[in-house]
């Protein structure tokens, strides 16, 4: 009889492994890259916010222009008008390497090239000044589906949907004798098509997330109806694109334009419990200052909490020692005996459970 692990890996017992674990303190003390999604409706300052990272690196972090490299993969063609507005000084435009993509295949190639260029930059200048910007993720998700449609079906996603619509109407006419433009049609099958489209897109998005390079990507806001308790419906907003993109980032910033004012909300954060809303004209510099101030404030509160917990634990331990010191020798001996009995029972019970589980495992995988 052999275990499932042995069947897969051809190894038994305590096999050699290449897995290495890292001490969490080393990871916490190290540098973690920024992972940010900037979402919002049209013309609300998403690209403007991303561009402000160049000024942050130059004016706040005091990096030299040659130490700054922002690689910009554009699917929206919205950056150049902002450069004409001189939102960054002319001498910093050379810090941006720009590529406008027309299809998802080009996005894949541009991303591989961008990560390679940025890693070389990091080797020479460090990680602070290296950034990747993807503008925008909704277009990337649409591009992935169109790329698949052209590769598999030999036609664009639009033409494929048009074909599916005609087929649905013809099928309905043959079955009921009625035709209607309101007959629903889908261009892709949930299992056979999206089972390939999702990994195609997600492998690309995960390559960015796992690169350990600072990145921001933008997403147009979309509104969806969702059912809640009592068959009622509510409207929720999220960034366009593949639905798990928001889980790939550490911060979600939502931009909005109200009465001529650019406002920002922090909708999600892995670093802080407290969020913020309606911050006017927030650029990357102010965003970072607010996050750091919040982290420091929350960190101090948690330090105080753990200090109280330690004191409480010491007081409890001290009281237990005092109680035992007040016991008569016979009573103290009885307490020690009970403790030893409990330890033996726990050890025996654990051993029995382990043996039982091992036997069940062997029976389950008996071949």
Helices and strands as residue ranges (DSSP letters): H 4-9, H 24-29, E 35-40, H 46-55, I 56-60, G 65-67, E 69-74, H 80-84, G 90-95, E 96-100, H 104-125, E 130-135, H 137-153, H 157-176, H 194-209, E 214-227, G 229-231, E 233-239, G 245-248, E 251-258, E 261-269, E 279-280, H 284-325, H 329-364
